[in-house]
Amino acid sequence: MARIVMKFGGTSVADLDRIRNVAARIKREVEAGNEVAVVVSAMAGATNQLVAWCAQLSTLHDAREYDSVVSTGEQVTSGLMAIALQTLGVKARSWQGWQIPLETDLAHGKARIEHIAGERLLASMRSGEVSVVAGFQGIGPDGRITTLGRGGSDTSAVALAAALKADRCDIYTDVDGVYTTDPRIVPRARKLPRIAYEEMLELASVGAKVLQTRSVELAMKQRVRVQVLSSFDDGTSLGGDLPGTLVVDEDEIVEKEIVSGIAYSRDEAKLTVRGVPDQPGIAAAIFGPLSAASINVDMIVQDVSADGTTDLTFTLSRSDLPRAMKVLEENKAKVGFATLAADKAVAKISVVGVGMRSHAGVASTMFQTLATKGINVQVISTSEIKVSVLIAEEYTELAVRALHTAYGLDA
């Protein structure tokens, strides 16, 4: 008997027929003698509609009320899933984040999990009851509903798996594993049977949509074995191999590729702060208020001019751009910059692989490949196992295809 956390994304529970199919899959796990907790996302499209309604009423809406609205999508799905399981003769009940409780900080809209009291869930599971948990949501110190940010149901699932000491966390989605890149752009992309936590973390952080960044971060920290599976196959494979992709320790991967995958993100904006005084403390004066407003920045480039001023360019999520510009304008007198220049027509392209640690020339290959295709690089950032560049959004697909071929990843 195993203890399993099963997470189902929005496309997996998009309508009542799919909810019934998922319930049947859960029932098979229960009949196999396993203790099961289920984490569900909102039905496909539901969260987008809720977010749109908030934005239509106010661009700079109250984040606490935003959480109150958008968390309802998962509440609906968890109740429907419990009903579907009960109809199949499976003992089940739904749980909201505040009922567990799943405790978070106060960063509404992108809260971080601080503690999960899993005793009530464990007691429920040991009695043979399937716990159907609304993903993406928790409760803050002020007693108000919080949400974990887009894709937060993955984080809910991994955090629950860690709190419940589950044997594994199965993430069911609309793809059957982690690929070397998006198969919709590159038909010859290959599915990876295993990928290291570190590689998956980098891929998720730079645009790969299979798993949410914080869920991988948490899985790596807590050593939760995560398996990515498709909701739309029967869960079997030839030869008894695992049908999806396992996210595991690097030591479990025998043959390490130099580059494991190419990721891209169109959810990027570039913001340039022009005419900044070139003096100590200026970077802190710019990024401090942004951090206080829970706005994450990524790639940063500073260009010093001969007149003693500097232009500071950084990237951030497009959704955060209006708030970031508002925060900076409010601090204009303190920072002393001249103007702000925003550009939404950009995309981030990244190559990732643990093999990069021991191989030179990865960045050179990237730059040469893009140059051959006439693609200009605007900003560059690197880590030990990643090289990322910012380019014009119109070249996204061309860049991904060219790099996938250049690194020998085509099937």
N, C-alpha and C positions, 0 to 999 in steps of 0.2 A: 504494500500500500504506500502511495506517495501523497505528499501534500503539494498541490499545484495551484498556482494563480494563473488564470486564463484571462487575457485582455482582448476585447474585440473593438476595433475601430469603427468609425462612422459608416463606411461603406459596407461593413459586415452586418450592420444592424439598420440598414437604410430603409427597410419597410417590414411589414409584418411577416411576409414569407421568409425573409432573411433572418428575422428574429427567431422564427420557428426552426429554421435550419441550424442556427447556432445553439438553440436549446437542445436539439437532438444530439449535437456534438458533445455538449456538456453532459447530457444524460449518459452517453457512452463512457465518459470518464468516471462518473459516479458508479455505474454498474461494474466497472473494473475494480471497484473498491477504494478509489482515491478520495481524499478529502479535497474539496474544491471551493475556491473563492473565485468569483468572476468580477472583472472590472469592465465597465462599458462606457463608450463615448456616446455623445449625442448622435441621433440619426443624421445621416449625410445631409448637409445643407442647413440643418437646424441652427447650428451655432452661427453660421454666416448670416442667417436672417436676423437672429437676435442682435448680433454685433451691428448690423446695418441699421436696425431700428434705433439703437443707442446713438449711432453717428448722425442719423438724420435729425434727431432731436437736438443734439449738441456735439460739436467736434471735440470740445474739451469737457466732456461729461464727468460727473462725479464717479470715480473709479469704484467706490463702494456700492453704488446703485448699479453700475455696470455689472459687477460680479453677481449681484442679486438677480439680474436679468439672465445673463448668459449661462449661469449654473443650472437653469431649469431644464435645459436640453438633456443633460445626463440623468436628471431626476425622472423624466418621462421614460427614458430607455430602461433604466434599472427596474422601474415598476412593471413595464411591459415584459421584460425578460423574466422576472419572477412569476408573472402570470403564465407565460408560455411554458415555463418549467413545471409549474403546478398542474397545468393541463396535461402534461406528459406523465404525471404521477410522481414527479420529483419534488421532494420537500425543499422549499426555497423561500427566501425573503429578501427584500431590498434594503439597502443601507445608504443613507446620505453621509457626506463627509462629516457633518457635525454630530452624527449619531455614533460614530465609531469611538472616540472622535479622532479625526485626522487634523492635528494642530499645525498651524502655519504661522509665519510672521505677518506683518501688517502691509506688505507690498501688494495691495489689491491689483488684480489683473495679471500679476506675475509673482505670486506668493511662493515662498520656499517652505517645504515641509520641515518642521522642527521636531515633531514627535507623533508617533502613532501608538495608541493604547490598543493592542490587538487582542486583549483577553476576551472581550465579548464575542468577537468574530471567531476566535479559536473555539470557544464553548459551543457556538452555533455549528461550526463545521464538525466538531467531534460528535455532535448529536445526529450527524447525517444530513444536516441542512446545508444547502448551497447558499453561500452569502453572495448576493449580487450587489456590488458596490458602484455607486455613481462616481466615475472618474473625474479628474480635472478640478475637483473642489475640496475645500476643507473649511476650517473655522479659525478665525484670527483671535488674538488675545483680547480684542474688544467684543468678542461674541458674535461678530458678523461673518457672513459667508465670504470666503475668499476663493479665487480661482488661480490656477497654477500657470496660466499662459497657454497659448495654442499648442496642442500636442501634449498637454499636461496629463492626460489619462495614462500615457506610457509611464510617466513618473509616479503616478498613483499606484500603478500595478507593481512596479519594481520596489517601491517603498513598502507596499503591503507584503510582497514576497519576503523582503528582508525582515519585517516585523514579525511575520508568521513563521519565519525560518522554513520557508517552502523549499522543496527539492528543486523546483525550477519555475521560471516565469515564462509562459508561452504568450507571445504577442501575435495575435491574428490580425491580418490586414488584407489589402487587396492585391498584394504581391506575394510570391512564394519564397521570398528570401531577400538577401542583400546582394545586389549586382555590382559589377565593376563600374557601371554608370547607369543612368536612366535608360531602360530599354526602349522607351518611346522615342528617344532621340537617336540612340545607337542600337539598332536591331541585333547587332552582333555582341552586345554586352553579355557577360557570363555571370552566372550565379555562383557566389562563393559559399562553399560548404561550411567554412569556419572563418571568423574574422576576430582579430584581437580587440579587447576592450578599447585600447588606445586608438586603434585605427577607426573603430566605429564612432568613438567620441569625436575625433577630428572630422570625419565625414558628416556626422550629424550637425556639428557646429558650423559647417560651411555650406550647408544646403541640402544634404541628403535627407529625404523626407520619410525614410523607413522608420527611424526611431527618433524620439525627441532627445535633445542634447542632455538635459538634466537626468533623464532616465538612464542613459548610458553612464554618465558620471556616477550616479548612485549605484548602478550595478557593479561598476569597477571597484568602488570603495567598499561595498558590502559583499563583493564576490558572489553576486546572484547570477546563476546561469540563466541566460536569456536565449530563447529560441524564437526566431521570426518565421511565421508560417502563413499560408494562405487560408482564408476562410472558405475558399471556393473549390478546394480539392478534398479528397477523402482522407488526407492525413497519412497516406502510405507512400512508399517508394520501393523501387526495385532493390533487391539485395539486402533489405532490412536497414538501409542507411536512413539517417534522419532526413525528412523531406524538405526542411527549410535550411536556415543558416543559424549556426550556433555562435553566440558572442561569448568568447572565452578568454582565458589568460593566454598571453603570447607564447608561453612555454608549450601549450597544447598544439601549436601549429608547427608542423615539421618543416615544410618548405615555405619560406617567407618570400613573397614577391617584393621586388624593389618598389613598385607602385601597385597598390591593391585596388585603387578606385579613383575616378574623376567625379567630383561633385560640383554643382553650380547652384547659385542662389540669385533669383531675380528680386527677392525681397530686400533690396539694398537701396540706400540713398547716400549720396556724397555731400558733405557739408564743409564749406571752406570759410574760415574766419580770416578775413583779410585785414591787413594793416595793424597787426598786433605788435605792441612794443616788445622788442627782443630783450627781455630781462628776466631774472630769476623769479619764479612764482607765478608766471603767466599761465603755464600749462595747468597748474593747480587751480587757478582762478577760473579757467574754462571748464575743466572736467569735474571739479568738485561739485558745482551746482547741478551738473548733469547727473552725476552719481546720486546726489541727494534726491533727485527726481526719479530715480530708478530707471535711468536711460543708459543702456549699455552701448559703448562705442567699440569699434573693432580695429580696423586698419588706420594707422595714424602716420602722416607725413608732414614734416615741417620744412619750409623753404625760406631761408633767411635772405633778405634783400640788402643791398648796399647802403640804404638810407636808415638802417637801424631798426627797421620793422621786419615782421615775418608773417607769412601766410601759413596757417595751420589747417590741414585738411584731414578729415576723418570720415569713416563710414559708420552707419547705424541702420537700424531697421526703418523701412519706409514709414511704418505706422507711427514711429516715434519722432519723425521729422518735425511735424507742427509743434509738438511740445518742446523739442530741443531748441527750435528757433525762438520760441516764446521765452524759455529760460535764459537763453543767451542775451536776448534783447533786454530782459529785465536786469541783467548784470553788465550791460554795455559800459556804463560809467566806470564800474570797478575794473573791468578788463581793459577798456580803452581801445577796442578794435574799431575799424572804419566801417566795414560792411560785411554782410553774410551772403554767400552764394550757394544755392542748393541745386543739386542735380539728381533727379530720380531715374534717369535713363541709363542706369549702370547695372552691371551684373558681376558677381564674384565667381571666379573659376578656381578650383583647387585640385591639386594632385596630392594623394595621401598614400603612405606605405611605411611600415616599420622597417623595411629593407633599405630605406633611404639613409638610415643611420650609418650604414657601412658601405654606401656607394656614392661616388661623386658624380656630378654632371646632370643630376635630375633637374635642377633649376635651369641650367643651360639648355637642355633639350626643350623645356617648356617655352623659354623665351624665343629660341630659334624657330620652333614650330609655329608660334603665334606670328612672328615676324614674316615667315614665309607666306602666311595667309593674309598679310596686310592688316593685322589686328594690333592696335596700339595699346600698350600697357600704361594705365594711369597711376596705379598704386600697387605696391608689392608688400607682402608680409610673409614671414616664414616661421616655422617651428622645427623641432627636431625631425618630425616625420610628415611635414606638410609644407607646400609652397602655394600661396594664394596670390592671385592678381585681380585687379579691378579693370574691367573693360567696358566698352559701350554695349548696352544691352542687346542691340541688334545683331551682334556677332556671337551670342551665347551658343547656339546650336553648332555653328561652324567650329568654334573653339573646342567644344566638348568632343566632337567627332574627330577632329584633327589630333587632339592629345591622346584620345583613346587608342588611336592607331599608332601614334608615335611611341607610346610606351608598351606596345605589343600586347594590348589587352583584348583585341578583337578575337572572338571565338573562331 
